[in-house]
Amino acid sequence: MDQKEITGIFPPIPTPFDELGNILHDQLRANLAGWSATGLHGFVVLGSNGEYVLLNEQEKCAVWETARDAIPRERLFIAGAGAESTAATIHLTRRAAELGADAAMIVTPHYYRAQMNPASLIHHYRAIADASPIPILLYNVPQNTNVDMDASTILALAQHENIAGIKDSSGNLGKMGEVIGNAPTQFAFLSGSGSFLYPALTLGAKGGVPALANVAPRECVQIFDSFARGEHETARQIQLRVIRLNIAVTSRMGVPGLKAALDELGYYGGPPRSPLLPLGEADRAILRQILQEAEIVRD
């Protein structure tokens, strides 16, 4: 895979479950078929919104197999392959490659948070990049991990030929600008949230991995395409229109809210896996109103 191809909108897709927590592979295929018709540039399979922490290795591999079969070959297939230990992450990354992933996204290890200093993170990621047969993307999501890679750490890792970019969900525009301004040109900085997709593009980000793109794929692609054409007012207006929805399906309602929104739009959302609980009816009513205000309708 040419690293220059990591540009565009890549939703971190949810994993569909039934009420007992069984993975529903037919619904995964159907969702991917629907999303693939919206102009999305690829998919992240088993990121945070895929509930990767709640799946065992066998289940992860089964999801990757189904996704590889369903994702068109011209779209990028990025596998979320992070684990707490370096050895386990290398193993998962190699398995993802064997199953057809184009790249692997690796979340920061975080259980021993106090020891996850720059030296530890640089050692971890360089070892994975050395061993991985496919390019890797760093994944910085301090809202979930309480580990926030600083700009100097990211820039040190960006020099590695097999570290292709980063999904950064911190929302720190200063850090974003520092990294984009000093990283190698082929290093892909991807916005980790739909709330700051347009601002990230203006700083030089090459796209985004927003949860919002699961429920508003056309709008996220329109922001990306409008920016590329220099239609900044169009991109800005769409960005403003979807911010409240993005907040609802991320920080406010989380994975249960994202899945409920998919149900409202005719995709399969279904329940999250325990210990997460489905969205309550009161919140569902609020979510329906937010979807209407954002003018989100599935074709």
KOLBA-16378 format. One record per residue: z, x, y of N, C-alpha, C in turn. Coordinates in steps of 0.05 Angstrom, whole numbers, plus 5000, padded with zeros to 4 digits. Layout:
// residues N
ZXYZXYZXY...
//
This chain:
// residues 299
500050174976500050005000500050175025498250125043498150255069500450155086502150345095504450255111503650115137501250155147500450025171500149725167500049635142499749355136502349195140504649325145507149185148507249085177505748875182505648755208505148455204506748295219506448005216509047865211508847625200511247455196511647425166514147495157514847495129517447345125517347085118519846935115521447035091524147055094525947115071526446855057524946805036524846535024527346475008528246215008530446124992529746124962531646144945531346114916532045824909530145674897530745394890532445374865534645204867536345154844536544854840537344774815538044494811541044464815542044234810544944174815546844344798545844454776547444624758547144914765545544984784545045264791542845404776541345244761539045364747536745414766535345634763533045704780530645524772529445414792527145234788524545374795523245494775520945664780518545494789518245254779515945084788516145024818518644964827518944904855518545154873519245394862518645634876515645674880514145624858511245654860510145454880511145204880510045004898510745074927513145164932513845244960511945474969511545674952509845894960507045804965506045614950503345514955503245374982505245224989505345095015505545295038507245485035507645685056505045855059503745915037501346085039499045955054499245695059497145555074497645555104499845685112500645665140499945915157498746115145498146355160500146575158502346535143504246755139503046995127504147235134502947485125504047595099506147465089507447555065510147425062511747525043514347395037516347605028518847565036521047715026522447545005522647644981523747494958526347624950528547474953531247554947532447714970532147624994533747715016536247545018537547555041540047405044539647105039537446995050536946715046536046645018535346845002534746804974537246804957539646834969542146834955542247054934541147284941540947504921543647584910545747564926548347654916549447464894548247234891549147044871547447044845545547224843543847244820544447504805544147494778544447734762541647864760541648104748539148254747536848104732537547984710535547844695534347614712536047474726535047254743533347364766534147584778532547704799529747774789529647904766527047984756525247734749526547524740525047284734523847164760525447164781524547054807522247234817522547494815520347674824517747624808518047584782515647534766514247284775515747064779514546814788513246854816514646994833513547034860511047194860510947404844508547574842506147404833506647234814504447064804503546864825505346774842504646564861503746664889504446904896503747014922500947124921499147024939496447134940496447444943494647574930494647864930494147984958492947834976492547945002494947925020497047785011499547755025501547965015503348055032505248255025507648135009508348244987510648164971512748374973514848304988517148494993519548384977520548554959522848484942525448574954527348394957530048474965531448604941531848864942532849014919535349174924536849094944539349244951541649194932543249394928545749364913547849554925550249544916552349704928552150004921551350064897551150354889548250444893547950704898545350824901543850804874545150864852543750854826542750574819544450374824543650094819541350014836541350104861539150034879536550164870536650414862534250544852533150404827534950314810534150174786532749914793533949754812532749504820530049544834529949754851527449804865525149874846525850034825523750094805522949854789524849674783524149434769522349254786523049234812521349074830518549184831518249444832515649574832514049504806515449524783514249464758513149174757514548994771513848714771511948644793510948844807508748794826509448774855511848844863512548834891511049054906510248994931508849184947510849374962513249274967515249424981517949314974520049464979522849364973524449374999525949175003527849155026530649205017531949405029534549505018536749455039538549275033540749215051542749445051544149485073546249695074548449635055549349825039551749795023554049745042556049585034558049505054560849455043561149455016563849395006565849595016565149855015566950065026566050125055566449915071565349915098566250165114568750225113569750445129568450715123567450745098566150995091563050985094562050755104559150735107558350845134558851105137558151255162555351345161554251465183551451555182550751745159552551925153551952115131551651975105553351775099553251625074550651465073550051325095547651155095545051325093544951545107542651715105542251825077544451915064544252015037543251785018544351545021543651315004540751255007539751215031537051135034535051345027535651595033533751815026533551834996535751804982535651824952533851594941534151354952532551124943529651174949529051264974526351304982524951524965526451734958525451944941524751844913526251654903525951554876524151314873523651174895522150924894519150964892517850824874514950844873513450674894514950514909513850354930515350404956514150354979515550395004517950225006519950315021522350155025522750085055524049865059524849775086527849775087528949885108531749865113532449575121534849485115535649215122538349225135538449185161540949195176541748915184543848805173544748535178547748525182548748635204551648665208553148395208551748175214553047915213554247855185552947955164553847915137555348155126554648395134555748635121557948775136558048715163559848865180559249165181556849235173555849505176553349495194553449645216551249635235550149925239547749975228546550235231545850285260546650515271546050575298543250695300542250725325539450815329539051085318540951275321540451545311540251555281541751385266541451375237538751265229537951045242535350925236533051125241533251265264531151465271531051695252533351785242533351995222531951905196532451655188531251555164528251495168527551425192524751355198522851595194523951835192522252075188521352095159522651955141521951975112519351835107517551955093514851845090514851595073516951545057517051305041518851085052519951125076521450915090519650805111518650555105516450445120517250285145519850215146520650055169523449945165524149745182526749625182526649335189528149175175528848905185531548925198531648875225534148895239534848625250537248525241538148265249540348275270540948515281543248545299542748415326540248395334539648275360540248455384540748715378541348905399538649015410537748905433535148975443535149265454537349365463537449645472536949825449538349785426537849945402535049915392534049665393531349615384529349785400529649785426527849935443528050235438530450325434530850615428529450695403529750535382528450595356525450585359524350365370521450325372520250555389521650625410520550835428520551115417522151165396522351435386521651475356521151255342520451275314517451345311516751455288513851495283512251235286509751265294508251025300507850835276507850955251507550785228510050645219512350705231514850575224514950295235515250095218515049815226517849705232518249645258520749515265520149215264521749065248521348775244523848625254523348435271525548265281526848115258529448115257530847975235531647695241530747585264531547315271529347185288529046925283527146775299527946735328530546775334531446735361530446945381529847185370528847395389526247515379524647355366522047455356520247535379519847365399518147435421519147675437521747685444522747925458522348175441522648155415522248395398519348485399517448305399514648375400514048505427515248415448514648535474515648825475517648895459518649175458517049345439515349225423513649375405514249325375515849125369516249055341513548975328513349025302510748965289510848695274512948545279513048275267515948195262516348025243519047925238519447825210522047815203522847705177524947485183524047275196525947065205526346835185528846755181529346515165527746275176527546275203526146055216523346015205522046225196519246205186519046045160521245995147521145815124520645525132521845445155521645165163519645125187519045335201517145325223515145555220513745565198511945795193509745815213508545585219506245585238507145675266509545585274510545655300511045955302512246065281512746355281510146515282508146425266505546555266504246525294504546295306503446245333504646435353507246475352508546675370507246945366506947035341505847295335502947315344501347105338498547115345498147085376499746915388499446885417500147145432502247275423502947535435500647735431499447745407497247935402494847885420494447635427492147565444492847585474495347665480496147685508496847415521497247215504497946945515500946915515502147055534505047085534506546825541505446665559506746415566506846225542504646225526504646055502506846155482506946415478508946525460511746475470512146495495514846455507515646165504513845975508514545695506515245615478513645715459514345655430517045775423517446025432520046155427522345985436522145885461524345725472524745465457522545355447522645095433524145115406523945345393525045365366527745505365528845595387531345735386533645565375533845315383536045155373535845105343533345065334532945035305533745285290532945515301533645775288536645805285538145735306541045755305542145575284541045335282542045135262541745235234539445355227538945435199539745725194541145845213542146115207545146125212546046195236548946235240550545975239549445755246551045505246551345375219549145325205549145185180548445365156547345595161546845795140544845695119545045815095543245755074543245455067545545315066545445025061543744875082543944955107542344835128539444885125538745135118535945205114534745045092536245015070535144865047534944565054536844455069536744175077534244135095533744325113531344295130528744295114528644465093526344465076525944195062528144075053527943805041526843605061527743625086526843435106523843465112522743705107519943765114518043735090519143665067517443615044517043855026518444075032518644295013520944234994521444414974523844384958525944564970528144454979530444604987532544604966533544364960535544334939538244444947540044454928542744554933542844854933544744974947545245264944546745304918547145544910548745604886551645644894553445544878556245564883557045864885558745934903560745774917559645644943557145684950556145534973555945244966556245074986556244784982553844664998552744444988550544315002551444215030549544185048550144085074551043795073553143725088554143445089552243265104552643005101550742815113550942815143553242865155553442865184551843105195552043335182550443565191547443525186546843385164543943325159542743145181544342955191543342785213542842955238544643135244544343315267541843485263541443585239539143755232536543605236536443345227534043185231533343165260535343125277534843095306533743365317534943585308534043845318531143895309530443825285527643855276525743685293526543445300524943275316524543395345526743495356526643605383524843855383524844005361523244245360520344185353519743935347517043845341515943975316517744005296516944125271516243915251513743915243512743715223510943875204511343825178509643955158507043795157504743945157502143815155501843675128
//
